[in-house]
Structures are given as structure tokens and as C-alpha cells.
Amino acid sequence: MESKKLATWNFQNWREGAKCKDVDPAMFFPVGVTGEAEVQIINAKRYCSDCQVQNLCLEFALRTNQEYGIWGGKDEEERRAIRRVRRHQKKLAQAS
């Protein structure tokens, strides 16, 4: 059971290579979307932009339905859009 948890939480050990592993997580969880929070969002996305595990981080967030924060350089709304596209693609594939 424990190995399954690890596989979901740390698929391919992506967290070990994360640029942010020693950074205060609050940086990636702004409160709100305007004012200072907007600046924090921009800074968090910029921080993620050159992380070697950015795609794995994003995939983790998508697979586990992370609703809040910046994951893999994407905010909540961007991840919702990716999920919508994937659902649509899945429906099209099933209809074929």
C-alpha cells in the first residue's frame, strides 16, 4: 500500500529534483489573485520556468486534482483548462 502512495505522490522521484524542494511552500500558494498575490503568482511561475521537473510536477497536480497553488508553473485556472481539454480529447477518442 505504501509503495502505491509513493508512486502517486512522488512518481519517478520528481520531488528530489524539484528546484523548489527547499523553498517555503507559501511562495506557491498566494492568497487571492490581485495586488500582491498577482505579483506572487508571477514570481512563482517564473521560479518554475526553468525547473528540470516542471512537467512531472504539473502532471502530479493534474492527476491528484490539486485545486490551489502554482504547480509545474501553472495556476488553478490553467490546470482546469488542461483538464477540460483532456476530458474532451478522451471523449473524442472514445467516440472513434
C-alpha atoms as an extended CHARMM CRD file, in Angstrom:
* protein
*
        96  EXT
         1         1  MET       CA              0.0000000000        0.0000000000        0.0000000000  PROA      1               0.0000000000
         2         2  GLU       CA              2.8020000000        2.4100000000        0.8950000000  PROA      2               0.0000000000
         3         3  SER       CA              4.5130000000        1.9490000000       -2.4960000000  PROA      3               0.0000000000
         4         4  LYS       CA              1.3120000000        2.9280000000       -4.2960000000  PROA      4               0.0000000000
         5         5  LYS       CA              1.1480000000        6.1350000000       -2.2520000000  PROA      5               0.0000000000
         6         6  LEU       CA              4.7440000000        6.9270000000       -3.1090000000  PROA      6               0.0000000000
         7         7  ALA       CA              4.1350000000        6.2210000000       -6.7890000000  PROA      7               0.0000000000
         8         8  THR       CA              1.3440000000        8.8170000000       -6.8710000000  PROA      8               0.0000000000
         9         9  TRP       CA              2.9470000000       11.4000000000       -4.6350000000  PROA      9               0.0000000000
        10        10  ASN       CA              6.4700000000       11.1280000000       -5.9810000000  PROA      10              0.0000000000
        11        11  PHE       CA              6.1440000000        9.4930000000       -9.3970000000  PROA      11              0.0000000000
        12        12  GLN       CA              9.6640000000        8.9430000000      -10.7650000000  PROA      12              0.0000000000
        13        13  ASN       CA             11.0050000000       10.6510000000       -7.6130000000  PROA      13              0.0000000000
        14        14  TRP       CA             10.2920000000       14.0310000000       -9.2220000000  PROA      14              0.0000000000
        15        15  ARG       CA             10.3290000000       15.8640000000       -5.8910000000  PROA      15              0.0000000000
        16        16  GLU       CA             14.0200000000       15.0670000000       -5.3800000000  PROA      16              0.0000000000
        17        17  GLY       CA             14.8850000000       17.1000000000       -8.4860000000  PROA      17              0.0000000000
        18        18  ALA       CA             12.4760000000       19.9490000000       -7.7950000000  PROA      18              0.0000000000
        19        19  LYS       CA             14.0740000000       23.3660000000       -7.7470000000  PROA      19              0.0000000000
        20        20  CYS       CA             11.6320000000       24.3910000000       -5.0100000000  PROA      20              0.0000000000
        21        21  LYS       CA             12.2340000000       21.4740000000       -2.6330000000  PROA      21              0.0000000000
        22        22  ASP       CA             13.9450000000       23.7160000000       -0.0790000000  PROA      22              0.0000000000
        23        23  VAL       CA             11.8040000000       26.8300000000       -0.6470000000  PROA      23              0.0000000000
        24        24  ASP       CA              8.9740000000       27.9710000000        1.6180000000  PROA      24              0.0000000000
        25        25  PRO       CA              5.8170000000       26.4260000000        0.0700000000  PROA      25              0.0000000000
        26        26  ALA       CA              3.9080000000       29.6350000000        0.8320000000  PROA      26              0.0000000000
        27        27  MET       CA              5.5970000000       31.1130000000       -2.2410000000  PROA      27              0.0000000000
        28        28  PHE       CA              3.4180000000       28.8620000000       -4.4070000000  PROA      28              0.0000000000
        29        29  PHE       CA              0.1410000000       29.3940000000       -2.5610000000  PROA      29              0.0000000000
        30        30  PRO       CA             -0.8310000000       33.0550000000       -2.8420000000  PROA      30              0.0000000000
        31        31  VAL       CA             -3.9670000000       34.3160000000       -1.1730000000  PROA      31              0.0000000000
        32        32  GLY       CA             -6.1420000000       35.8320000000       -3.8840000000  PROA      32              0.0000000000
        33        33  VAL       CA             -5.3300000000       36.7710000000       -7.4570000000  PROA      33              0.0000000000
        34        34  THR       CA             -4.9180000000       40.5530000000       -7.3840000000  PROA      34              0.0000000000
        35        35  GLY       CA             -2.4800000000       43.0330000000       -5.8920000000  PROA      35              0.0000000000
        36        36  GLU       CA              0.4030000000       41.4180000000       -4.0290000000  PROA      36              0.0000000000
        37        37  ALA       CA             -0.9780000000       37.9550000000       -4.8320000000  PROA      37              0.0000000000
        38        38  GLU       CA             -0.6880000000       38.7050000000       -8.5490000000  PROA      38              0.0000000000
        39        39  VAL       CA              2.9980000000       39.5480000000       -8.0930000000  PROA      39              0.0000000000
        40        40  GLN       CA              3.4800000000       36.3580000000       -6.0700000000  PROA      40              0.0000000000
        41        41  ILE       CA              1.8420000000       34.2950000000       -8.8370000000  PROA      41              0.0000000000
        42        42  ILE       CA              4.1130000000       35.8140000000      -11.4710000000  PROA      42              0.0000000000
        43        43  ASN       CA              7.1890000000       35.1860000000       -9.3320000000  PROA      43              0.0000000000
        44        44  ALA       CA              6.1930000000       31.5770000000       -8.5940000000  PROA      44              0.0000000000
        45        45  LYS       CA              5.6030000000       30.8380000000      -12.2820000000  PROA      45              0.0000000000
        46        46  ARG       CA              8.9290000000       32.4340000000      -13.1580000000  PROA      46              0.0000000000
        47        47  TYR       CA             10.6280000000       30.3050000000      -10.4960000000  PROA      47              0.0000000000
        48        48  CYS       CA              9.0930000000       27.1540000000      -12.0010000000  PROA      48              0.0000000000
        49        49  SER       CA             10.0050000000       28.0550000000      -15.5710000000  PROA      49              0.0000000000
        50        50  ASP       CA             13.4940000000       26.5580000000      -15.5040000000  PROA      50              0.0000000000
        51        51  CYS       CA             12.8680000000       23.6770000000      -13.1140000000  PROA      51              0.0000000000
        52        52  GLN       CA             14.0030000000       20.3360000000      -14.5130000000  PROA      52              0.0000000000
        53        53  VAL       CA             10.9180000000       18.5180000000      -13.1840000000  PROA      53              0.0000000000
        54        54  GLN       CA              8.3220000000       21.1210000000      -14.1030000000  PROA      54              0.0000000000
        55        55  ASN       CA              6.3340000000       18.7410000000      -16.3200000000  PROA      55              0.0000000000
        56        56  LEU       CA              6.3000000000       15.9580000000      -13.7310000000  PROA      56              0.0000000000
        57        57  CYS       CA              5.1430000000       18.4380000000      -11.0860000000  PROA      57              0.0000000000
        58        58  LEU       CA              2.3360000000       19.6350000000      -13.3390000000  PROA      58              0.0000000000
        59        59  GLU       CA              1.3120000000       16.0820000000      -14.1430000000  PROA      59              0.0000000000
        60        60  PHE       CA              1.2270000000       15.2550000000      -10.4320000000  PROA      60              0.0000000000
        61        61  ALA       CA             -1.0640000000       18.2410000000       -9.8090000000  PROA      61              0.0000000000
        62        62  LEU       CA             -3.3550000000       17.2310000000      -12.6590000000  PROA      62              0.0000000000
        63        63  ARG       CA             -3.5350000000       13.5630000000      -11.6130000000  PROA      63              0.0000000000
        64        64  THR       CA             -4.2340000000       14.3880000000       -7.9840000000  PROA      64              0.0000000000
        65        65  ASN       CA             -6.5940000000       17.3070000000       -8.6860000000  PROA      65              0.0000000000
        66        66  GLN       CA             -4.6130000000       19.9300000000       -6.8040000000  PROA      66              0.0000000000
        67        67  GLU       CA             -7.0510000000       22.8270000000       -6.6450000000  PROA      67              0.0000000000
        68        68  TYR       CA             -4.8190000000       25.5230000000       -5.2010000000  PROA      68              0.0000000000
        69        69  GLY       CA             -1.3920000000       26.9530000000       -5.8040000000  PROA      69              0.0000000000
        70        70  ILE       CA              1.1570000000       27.0060000000       -8.5660000000  PROA      70              0.0000000000
        71        71  TRP       CA              2.2080000000       23.5500000000       -9.7290000000  PROA      71              0.0000000000
        72        72  GLY       CA              4.5050000000       22.9820000000      -12.6870000000  PROA      72              0.0000000000
        73        73  GLY       CA              4.2960000000       26.6710000000      -13.4920000000  PROA      73              0.0000000000
        74        74  LYS       CA              0.5080000000       26.6320000000      -13.8940000000  PROA      74              0.0000000000
        75        75  ASP       CA             -2.1370000000       28.2460000000      -11.7310000000  PROA      75              0.0000000000
        76        76  GLU       CA             -5.5450000000       26.8510000000      -10.8320000000  PROA      76              0.0000000000
        77        77  GLU       CA             -7.3440000000       28.1830000000      -13.9060000000  PROA      77              0.0000000000
        78        78  GLU       CA             -4.6470000000       26.9580000000      -16.2770000000  PROA      78              0.0000000000
        79        79  ARG       CA             -4.8440000000       23.4680000000      -14.7790000000  PROA      79              0.0000000000
        80        80  ARG       CA             -8.6450000000       23.4880000000      -15.0820000000  PROA      80              0.0000000000
        81        81  ALA       CA             -8.2750000000       24.3340000000      -18.7830000000  PROA      81              0.0000000000
        82        82  ILE       CA             -5.8180000000       21.4610000000      -19.2810000000  PROA      82              0.0000000000
        83        83  ARG       CA             -8.2510000000       19.0660000000      -17.5700000000  PROA      83              0.0000000000
        84        84  ARG       CA            -11.1170000000       20.2840000000      -19.8080000000  PROA      84              0.0000000000
        85        85  VAL       CA             -9.0360000000       19.7040000000      -22.9420000000  PROA      85              0.0000000000
        86        86  ARG       CA             -8.0130000000       16.2330000000      -21.7510000000  PROA      86              0.0000000000
        87        87  ARG       CA            -11.6260000000       15.2980000000      -20.9630000000  PROA      87              0.0000000000
        88        88  HSD       CA            -12.6880000000       16.5000000000      -24.3930000000  PROA      88              0.0000000000
        89        89  GLN       CA             -9.8850000000       14.5520000000      -26.0980000000  PROA      89              0.0000000000
        90        90  LYS       CA            -10.8250000000       11.4320000000      -24.1290000000  PROA      90              0.0000000000
        91        91  LYS       CA            -14.4700000000       11.7480000000      -25.2210000000  PROA      91              0.0000000000
        92        92  LEU       CA            -13.4240000000       12.1570000000      -28.8500000000  PROA      92              0.0000000000
        93        93  ALA       CA            -11.1430000000        9.1220000000      -28.6180000000  PROA      93              0.0000000000
        94        94  GLN       CA            -13.9140000000        7.0150000000      -27.0720000000  PROA      94              0.0000000000
        95        95  ALA       CA            -16.3230000000        8.0730000000      -29.8100000000  PROA      95              0.0000000000
        96        96  SER       CA            -13.9210000000        6.9100000000      -32.5310000000  PROA      96              0.0000000000
